[in-house]
């Protein structure tokens, strides 16, 4: 017999929220599809549907242009805060 999956099936979080449009001004919503370095996560990793992935890409690019979301993140700050003993 074939082995069963040991991980959960991916689903579109935006479809589950029943959104009509993804707005570039909602940075918290956009961070679902961004890595900790500020890159746009691909569909195969997030499970986002094609319709919402296109909206997310456009919204993130607009938010970057309006300086609501950074283009790049300083990785030194990420490693220091993750491993600092404060």
N, CA, C and O atoms as a GROMACS GRO file, in nm:
protein
  344
    1UNK      N    1   0.083  -0.120   0.000
    1UNK     CA    2   0.000   0.000   0.000
    1UNK      C    3   0.087   0.125   0.000
    1UNK      O    4   0.198   0.126   0.053
    2UNK      N    5   0.036   0.226  -0.059
    2UNK     CA    6   0.107   0.354  -0.063
    2UNK      C    7   0.098   0.423   0.072
    2UNK      O    8  -0.003   0.414   0.143
    3UNK      N    9   0.205   0.492   0.106
    3UNK     CA   10   0.204   0.564   0.233
    3UNK      C   11   0.116   0.687   0.224
    3UNK      O   12   0.105   0.750   0.119
    4UNK      N   13   0.055   0.719   0.334
    4UNK     CA   14  -0.029   0.838   0.339
    4UNK      C   15   0.055   0.961   0.365
    4UNK      O   16   0.167   0.953   0.415
    5UNK      N   17  -0.002   1.076   0.331
    5UNK     CA   18   0.068   1.202   0.357
    5UNK      C   19   0.082   1.224   0.507
    5UNK      O   20  -0.007   1.189   0.585
    6UNK      N   21   0.194   1.281   0.544
    6UNK     CA   22   0.217   1.311   0.685
    6UNK      C   23   0.208   1.459   0.713
    6UNK      O   24   0.247   1.506   0.819
    7UNK      N   25   0.155   1.533   0.615
    7UNK     CA   26   0.140   1.677   0.632
    7UNK      C   27   0.000   1.717   0.587
    7UNK      O   28  -0.067   1.645   0.513
    8UNK      N   29  -0.042   1.832   0.634
    8UNK     CA   30  -0.177   1.879   0.604
    8UNK      C   31  -0.185   1.928   0.459
    8UNK      O   32  -0.087   1.980   0.405
    9UNK      N   33  -0.300   1.913   0.400
    9UNK     CA   34  -0.322   1.960   0.263
    9UNK      C   35  -0.323   2.112   0.263
    9UNK      O   36  -0.383   2.174   0.351
   10UNK      N   37  -0.257   2.171   0.165
   10UNK     CA   38  -0.251   2.317   0.156
   10UNK      C   39  -0.384   2.370   0.105
   10UNK      O   40  -0.449   2.308   0.020
   11UNK      N   41  -0.422   2.484   0.156
   11UNK     CA   42  -0.545   2.549   0.112
   11UNK      C   43  -0.521   2.699   0.102
   11UNK      O   44  -0.427   2.752   0.161
   12UNK      N   45  -0.606   2.765   0.028
   12UNK     CA   46  -0.593   2.908   0.008
   12UNK      C   47  -0.653   2.982   0.129
   12UNK      O   48  -0.773   2.972   0.154
   13UNK      N   49  -0.570   3.053   0.202
   13UNK     CA   50  -0.616   3.125   0.320
   13UNK      C   51  -0.706   3.242   0.284
   13UNK      O   52  -0.795   3.279   0.360
   14UNK      N   53  -0.683   3.298   0.166
   14UNK     CA   54  -0.763   3.412   0.122
   14UNK      C   55  -0.903   3.367   0.080
   14UNK      O   56  -1.000   3.439   0.102
   15UNK      N   57  -0.913   3.248   0.021
   15UNK     CA   58  -1.045   3.194  -0.014
   15UNK      C   59  -1.123   3.161   0.112
   15UNK      O   60  -1.244   3.181   0.118
   16UNK      N   61  -1.053   3.111   0.214
   16UNK     CA   62  -1.119   3.078   0.339
   16UNK      C   63  -1.172   3.204   0.408
   16UNK      O   64  -1.274   3.199   0.477
   17UNK      N   65  -1.102   3.317   0.390
   17UNK     CA   66  -1.146   3.444   0.448
   17UNK      C   67  -1.258   3.508   0.366
   17UNK      O   68  -1.322   3.603   0.411
   18UNK      N   69  -1.282   3.455   0.246
   18UNK     CA   70  -1.386   3.503   0.155
   18UNK      C   71  -1.367   3.651   0.120
   18UNK      O   72  -1.459   3.732   0.132
   19UNK      N   73  -1.246   3.682   0.077
   19UNK     CA   74  -1.214   3.820   0.037
   19UNK      C   75  -1.249   3.840  -0.110
   19UNK      O   76  -1.234   3.750  -0.192
   20UNK      N   77  -1.296   3.960  -0.142
   20UNK     CA   78  -1.322   3.996  -0.281
   20UNK      C   79  -1.197   4.053  -0.346
   20UNK      O   80  -1.168   4.027  -0.463
   21UNK      N   81  -1.124   4.132  -0.269
   21UNK     CA   82  -1.009   4.203  -0.322
   21UNK      C   83  -0.904   4.217  -0.212
   21UNK      O   84  -0.939   4.243  -0.097
   22UNK      N   85  -0.779   4.200  -0.246
   22UNK     CA   86  -0.671   4.216  -0.149
   22UNK      C   87  -0.616   4.357  -0.165
   22UNK      O   88  -0.566   4.394  -0.271
   23UNK      N   89  -0.627   4.436  -0.058
   23UNK     CA   90  -0.589   4.577  -0.062
   23UNK      C   91  -0.442   4.592  -0.023
   23UNK      O   92  -0.395   4.525   0.069
   24UNK      N   93  -0.371   4.679  -0.091
   24UNK     CA   94  -0.229   4.699  -0.063
   24UNK      C   95  -0.206   4.771   0.070
   24UNK      O   96  -0.095   4.767   0.123
   25UNK      N   97  -0.309   4.836   0.124
   25UNK     CA   98  -0.292   4.911   0.248
   25UNK      C   99  -0.298   4.822   0.372
   25UNK      O  100  -0.261   4.867   0.481
   26UNK      N  101  -0.342   4.699   0.358
   26UNK     CA  102  -0.353   4.606   0.470
   26UNK      C  103  -0.225   4.523   0.479
   26UNK      O  104  -0.218   4.413   0.423
   27UNK      N  105  -0.124   4.575   0.547
   27UNK     CA  106   0.007   4.511   0.554
   27UNK      C  107   0.002   4.379   0.630
   27UNK      O  108   0.077   4.287   0.597
   28UNK      N  109  -0.083   4.368   0.731
   28UNK     CA  110  -0.092   4.244   0.807
   28UNK      C  111  -0.143   4.129   0.720
   28UNK      O  112  -0.098   4.015   0.735
   29UNK      N  113  -0.233   4.159   0.632
   29UNK     CA  114  -0.287   4.058   0.541
   29UNK      C  115  -0.182   4.017   0.439
   29UNK      O  116  -0.176   3.900   0.400
   30UNK      N  117  -0.100   4.110   0.395
   30UNK     CA  118   0.002   4.080   0.295
   30UNK      C  119   0.116   3.998   0.354
   30UNK      O  120   0.181   3.923   0.281
   31UNK      N  121   0.142   4.010   0.482
   31UNK     CA  122   0.253   3.940   0.544
   31UNK      C  123   0.230   3.788   0.549
   31UNK      O  124   0.324   3.713   0.575
   32UNK      N  125   0.107   3.744   0.525
   32UNK     CA  126   0.081   3.600   0.517
   32UNK      C  127   0.159   3.539   0.401
   32UNK      O  128   0.208   3.426   0.411
   33UNK      N  129   0.172   3.613   0.292
   33UNK     CA  130   0.238   3.562   0.171
   33UNK      C  131   0.378   3.615   0.153
   33UNK      O  132   0.432   3.610   0.042
   34UNK      N  133   0.439   3.665   0.259
   34UNK     CA  134   0.576   3.715   0.251
   34UNK      C  135   0.666   3.638   0.347
   34UNK      O  136   0.622   3.596   0.455
   35UNK      N  137   0.792   3.618   0.306
   35UNK     CA  138   0.887   3.552   0.394
   35UNK      C  139   0.938   3.653   0.497
   35UNK      O  140   0.905   3.771   0.491
   36UNK      N  141   1.019   3.605   0.591
   36UNK     CA  142   1.072   3.696   0.693
   36UNK      C  143   1.172   3.794   0.635
   36UNK      O  144   1.205   3.894   0.699
   37UNK      N  145   1.221   3.765   0.516
   37UNK     CA  146   1.312   3.857   0.448
   37UNK      C  147   1.240   3.954   0.356
   37UNK      O  148   1.304   4.040   0.295
   38UNK      N  149   1.108   3.942   0.346
   38UNK     CA  150   1.030   4.035   0.266
   38UNK      C  151   1.004   3.991   0.124
   38UNK      O  152   0.957   4.071   0.042
   39UNK      N  153   1.034   3.866   0.091
   39UNK     CA  154   1.011   3.816  -0.044
   39UNK      C  155   0.870   3.760  -0.056
   39UNK      O  156   0.810   3.718   0.042
   40UNK      N  157   0.819   3.762  -0.178
   40UNK     CA  158   0.686   3.706  -0.204
   40UNK      C  159   0.698   3.555  -0.211
   40UNK      O  160   0.778   3.502  -0.288
   41UNK      N  161   0.618   3.485  -0.130
   41UNK     CA  162   0.622   3.339  -0.127
   41UNK      C  163   0.548   3.283  -0.248
   41UNK      O  164   0.444   3.336  -0.287
   42UNK      N  165   0.600   3.175  -0.310
   42UNK     CA  166   0.533   3.117  -0.427
   42UNK      C  167   0.407   3.039  -0.388
   42UNK      O  168   0.388   3.002  -0.272
   43UNK      N  169   0.324   3.015  -0.487
   43UNK     CA  170   0.198   2.943  -0.467
   43UNK      C  171   0.221   2.803  -0.414
   43UNK      O  172   0.144   2.755  -0.331
   44UNK      N  173   0.325   2.737  -0.461
   44UNK     CA  174   0.346   2.598  -0.422
   44UNK      C  175   0.380   2.584  -0.274
   44UNK      O  176   0.362   2.477  -0.216
   45UNK      N  177   0.428   2.691  -0.212
   45UNK     CA  178   0.457   2.686  -0.068
   45UNK      C  179   0.340   2.731   0.017
   45UNK      O  180   0.316   2.676   0.125
   46UNK      N  181   0.266   2.831  -0.029
   46UNK     CA  182   0.157   2.886   0.051
   46UNK      C  183   0.024   2.818   0.026
   46UNK      O  184  -0.062   2.817   0.114
   47UNK      N  185   0.005   2.760  -0.093
   47UNK     CA  186  -0.123   2.699  -0.125
   47UNK      C  187  -0.226   2.799  -0.173
   47UNK      O  188  -0.345   2.766  -0.183
   48UNK      N  189  -0.184   2.920  -0.202
   48UNK     CA  190  -0.276   3.024  -0.248
   48UNK      C  191  -0.323   2.995  -0.390
   48UNK      O  192  -0.246   2.947  -0.473
   49UNK      N  193  -0.450   3.023  -0.416
   49UNK     CA  194  -0.503   3.000  -0.550
   49UNK      C  195  -0.445   3.104  -0.647
   49UNK      O  196  -0.392   3.206  -0.606
   50UNK      N  197  -0.458   3.073  -0.777
   50UNK     CA  198  -0.398   3.159  -0.879
   50UNK      C  199  -0.457   3.299  -0.876
   50UNK      O  200  -0.385   3.398  -0.889
   51UNK      N  201  -0.587   3.308  -0.858
   51UNK     CA  202  -0.656   3.437  -0.856
   51UNK      C  203  -0.602   3.526  -0.744
   51UNK      O  204  -0.570   3.643  -0.766
   52UNK      N  205  -0.592   3.470  -0.624
   52UNK     CA  206  -0.545   3.549  -0.511
   52UNK      C  207  -0.394   3.573  -0.515
   52UNK      O  208  -0.348   3.676  -0.467
   53UNK      N  209  -0.318   3.479  -0.571
   53UNK     CA  210  -0.174   3.499  -0.580
   53UNK      C  211  -0.142   3.620  -0.669
   53UNK      O  212  -0.052   3.698  -0.637
   54UNK      N  213  -0.215   3.636  -0.778
   54UNK     CA  214  -0.194   3.752  -0.864
   54UNK      C  215  -0.229   3.881  -0.792
   54UNK      O  216  -0.160   3.981  -0.805
   55UNK      N  217  -0.338   3.879  -0.715
   55UNK     CA  218  -0.376   3.998  -0.638
   55UNK      C  219  -0.274   4.029  -0.530
   55UNK      O  220  -0.242   4.145  -0.505
   56UNK      N  221  -0.221   3.925  -0.466
   56UNK     CA  222  -0.121   3.943  -0.361
   56UNK      C  223   0.006   4.005  -0.420
   56UNK      O  224   0.063   4.097  -0.362
   57UNK      N  225   0.050   3.954  -0.534
   57UNK     CA  226   0.171   4.007  -0.596
   57UNK      C  227   0.156   4.155  -0.630
   57UNK      O  228   0.245   4.234  -0.601
   58UNK      N  229   0.044   4.191  -0.690
   58UNK     CA  230   0.021   4.332  -0.724
   58UNK      C  231   0.011   4.418  -0.599
   58UNK      O  232   0.063   4.529  -0.596
   59UNK      N  233  -0.056   4.368  -0.496
   59UNK     CA  234  -0.072   4.445  -0.372
   59UNK      C  235   0.062   4.465  -0.302
   59UNK      O  236   0.089   4.573  -0.251
   60UNK      N  237   0.145   4.361  -0.299
   60UNK     CA  238   0.276   4.375  -0.234
   60UNK      C  239   0.364   4.473  -0.311
   60UNK      O  240   0.433   4.554  -0.250
   61UNK      N  241   0.361   4.466  -0.442
   61UNK     CA  242   0.441   4.558  -0.522
   61UNK      C  243   0.393   4.702  -0.504
   61UNK      O  244   0.475   4.794  -0.499
   62UNK      N  245   0.263   4.722  -0.494
   62UNK     CA  246   0.211   4.857  -0.469
   62UNK      C  247   0.248   4.905  -0.329
   62UNK      O  248   0.283   5.021  -0.310
   63UNK      N  249   0.239   4.815  -0.231
   63UNK     CA  250   0.273   4.852  -0.094
   63UNK      C  251   0.421   4.886  -0.082
   63UNK      O  252   0.458   4.976  -0.007
   64UNK      N  253   0.506   4.816  -0.154
   64UNK     CA  254   0.648   4.848  -0.155
   64UNK      C  255   0.670   4.986  -0.216
   64UNK      O  256   0.750   5.065  -0.165
   65UNK      N  257   0.600   5.014  -0.324
   65UNK     CA  258   0.616   5.144  -0.390
   65UNK      C  259   0.570   5.258  -0.300
   65UNK      O  260   0.627   5.367  -0.303
   66UNK      N  261   0.467   5.234  -0.220
   66UNK     CA  262   0.415   5.336  -0.128
   66UNK      C  263   0.488   5.335   0.006
   66UNK      O  264   0.451   5.410   0.097
   67UNK      N  265   0.590   5.251   0.020
   67UNK     CA  266   0.673   5.239   0.141
   67UNK      C  267   0.594   5.188   0.261
   67UNK      O  268   0.626   5.224   0.375
   68UNK      N  269   0.493   5.107   0.239
   68UNK     CA  270   0.420   5.044   0.349
   68UNK      C  271   0.487   4.912   0.389
   68UNK      O  272   0.475   4.868   0.503
   69UNK      N  273   0.555   4.851   0.293
   69UNK     CA  274   0.626   4.725   0.314
   69UNK      C  275   0.766   4.746   0.257
   69UNK      O  276   0.780   4.803   0.149
   70UNK      N  277   0.871   4.702   0.328
   70UNK     CA  278   1.006   4.726   0.277
   70UNK      C  279   1.041   4.638   0.158
   70UNK      O  280   0.989   4.527   0.144
   71UNK      N  281   1.129   4.687   0.072
   71UNK     CA  282   1.179   4.607  -0.039
   71UNK      C  283   1.271   4.497   0.013
   71UNK      O  284   1.260   4.381  -0.028
   72UNK      N  285   1.361   4.534   0.105
   72UNK     CA  286   1.454   4.438   0.163
   72UNK      C  287   1.453   4.454   0.315
   72UNK      O  288   1.415   4.559   0.367
   73UNK      N  289   1.494   4.350   0.383
   73UNK     CA  290   1.501   4.352   0.529
   73UNK      C  291   1.646   4.327   0.567
   73UNK      O  292   1.712   4.240   0.509
   74UNK      N  293   1.695   4.400   0.663
   74UNK     CA  294   1.832   4.383   0.709
   74UNK      C  295   1.843   4.250   0.783
   74UNK      O  296   1.783   4.233   0.889
   75UNK      N  297   1.919   4.156   0.728
   75UNK     CA  298   1.929   4.024   0.788
   75UNK      C  299   2.010   4.025   0.917
   75UNK      O  300   1.996   3.934   0.998
   76UNK      N  301   2.092   4.126   0.939
   76UNK     CA  302   2.167   4.134   1.064
   76UNK      C  303   2.071   4.155   1.181
   76UNK      O  304   2.092   4.099   1.288
   77UNK      N  305   1.968   4.234   1.160
   77UNK     CA  306   1.869   4.255   1.266
   77UNK      C  307   1.792   4.127   1.296
   77UNK      O  308   1.757   4.101   1.411
   78UNK      N  309   1.766   4.048   1.194
   78UNK     CA  310   1.693   3.923   1.214
   78UNK      C  311   1.774   3.824   1.297
   78UNK      O  312   1.720   3.763   1.389
   79UNK      N  313   1.902   3.807   1.265
   79UNK     CA  314   1.981   3.708   1.337
   79UNK      C  315   2.013   3.754   1.479
   79UNK      O  316   2.016   3.673   1.571
   80UNK      N  317   2.037   3.883   1.496
   80UNK     CA  318   2.067   3.932   1.630
   80UNK      C  319   1.948   3.919   1.724
   80UNK      O  320   1.962   3.877   1.838
   81UNK      N  321   1.830   3.955   1.675
   81UNK     CA  322   1.712   3.949   1.761
   81UNK      C  323   1.670   3.805   1.788
   81UNK      O  324   1.614   3.775   1.893
   82UNK      N  325   1.698   3.716   1.695
   82UNK     CA  326   1.658   3.577   1.713
   82UNK      C  327   1.748   3.506   1.814
   82UNK      O  328   1.702   3.418   1.887
   83UNK      N  329   1.873   3.544   1.818
   83UNK     CA  330   1.966   3.473   1.905
   83UNK      C  331   2.018   3.555   2.022
   83UNK      O  332   2.105   3.508   2.095
   84UNK      N  333   1.968   3.674   2.040
   84UNK     CA  334   2.015   3.755   2.151
   84UNK      C  335   1.952   3.708   2.282
   84UNK      O  336   1.838   3.662   2.286
   85UNK      N  337   2.030   3.721   2.388
   85UNK     CA  338   1.982   3.678   2.520
   85UNK      C  339   1.946   3.801   2.603
   85UNK      O  340   2.023   3.845   2.687
   86UNK      N  341   1.830   3.853   2.577
   86UNK     CA  342   1.786   3.974   2.650
   86UNK      C  343   1.685   3.938   2.752
   86UNK      O  344   1.636   4.025   2.824
   0.00000   0.00000   0.00000
